[in-house]
């Protein structure tokens, strides 16, 4: 029994009677290759009664010891409504003429096996989706808890301390206003400075959730602003962003990924040029691409590939959360390219938020 991988066009030996079950998973044929491949390509049974090697469709496979068998019948395994799942082969040591009734029986058996395979695949897909959903929920909770801790820390260590100081200076000013106007004025000035600092920290905390620039300027102009703000004056940044309506959570994720990528370029890449493009990729996705001509790195470097040095893990996490993928291309002394691809079903404005 050879099962079809339709995406690759490959038939893999999946089940066999002993002793050939020992090579299950190891024998593969392309669609169109050998008798099995011919049956898959044409969707028709094939019967070889004598001298298999004389048939131009036949291919000898040493692991299956075809020389031990004289006749064979090969039928497509199809599920309703006729989708090819694989090919079922029957071999006989003694010469046998497979009658039409034999072929019909084998085809029926093949259909039953095909149905079982399809059901097993559906069950496996459901199980994988359920596992992915559980992992996704865990990531969401972890990110939410991380955001809560970040906000709590910023409020406790920054904003709340500013407010305590503000209250102290105002209290001192209130006590001295009637007796020492100059001292009271200094306390009010100090209080005003703390109020300004508290306001700045509040804005920064809010910006950590969704950058206000996205609401003010939109994603394209916001990414262009990121390019202009790269801290290294030696890096020439080229921005090419196509306008388009994306869901808010997708805009936020793509903005953060571009921000992290540009920060990595400034900190680590030693690049002279970096380009950032955001555009429609074909008819089914939107693609963000950040490319630099810096020093690059080896993808075999596990610490770098895991995101330890370049923050790739955080970017990949953001891409995962919006239903996208992140791909890294890099070579030493050549540069690095980061590509984020998000399906339109996830990216389009009006789609449900993943965060």
Phi, psi and omega in degrees: 000121179249125182258139186271133165259099188295326182295323182262347183068037185238138175254126182243131175298117186249329180214146180198159175284152180300146006269005188282351174295342181291339181254012177301135182088349183256341183258123180230151176223142173282151174301128183098351183261127181072180179297317180301314179295324178296316179299318179295319183290326186258345180067026182232150176292158174225136180234127176239116184266314183228153169048065182302322184296338179283344180280126183298342180278342188285138174231127180281131178238109186306320183297336183260357171050055181299338181293343180281349188238145185263306185245158177209151172233135182231125183230147177288142173260113184237143175256162177291136004264053174104013179287134181287129178252329181176199182224135179251126180244139174235128181242145177234141178289314177277152178300134179216136173265112179281114180284169180301323179294324178297316181295320178297318179297314179297322179295322178295317177298318179300321179294321178297316179296320179300317178299320179294321179295316179299317179298318179296320178296317179299316179298317180295319179296319178297317179297318179295319178295322179295319177295319178296321179296320178295317178296321179297315179298320179297319179294320179299313180298317181298318179294319178298316179295322177297318178294320178297317180295320179298312180296317180299319179295317180294321179292315183289313187277336184245288189298312183296323178294322177297318181293321176299315178296320178301315179296323180296312182294320179294322178296316179297320179295320180296323180289330187259353188299328183275339187245331183217086186298322180296315178298317179299321180296320178296321179295321179293321178297319178295321178296321179296319178298317178295322178297319178296319179294319178297321178295318179297317181292325176296316178297319179296321179296318178293319180297333177295337179275305174214118183302125179303332182300331178295319178288327183281319189245338187091167187295315184300308180294328179293318178293321176299321177296322176300317180299321180288339184263007177303125190294342181269121180287347183274357183258125176269117185253126178247125183246129177224099185238123175278134178293147180184152181268115179241157177298149185301316182293331177288317176303315181299314181296315181295322177299313181296322179295315178298320179298313180295318181297317180291324175296320178296320178300313182295323186276322195239331196282333186055044184268157173260330181224145174217138178239142177235121178235143175222115183204169176290134179250102184067214182252006189227004185203163170246143188229129172255130182228125177240117185234134176232161180254031184280204189285340178065189178198167179274129178293347176280350177286105189298322182295321179288314181300329179280356177092009183294317185267329187247008178067023183293328183297319179294319178293319179296323178297316179297319179297318179300319186291341176255018177076018181254184177231150176239128180238138181244130174238124182202147172216144179304136177069005180249324181123181185227140174234129176247125182239123176246127182237125182237124178299147181301328180299332178267329191270332189297144176300137183099347176286156184290147181287143176261002182240000000 
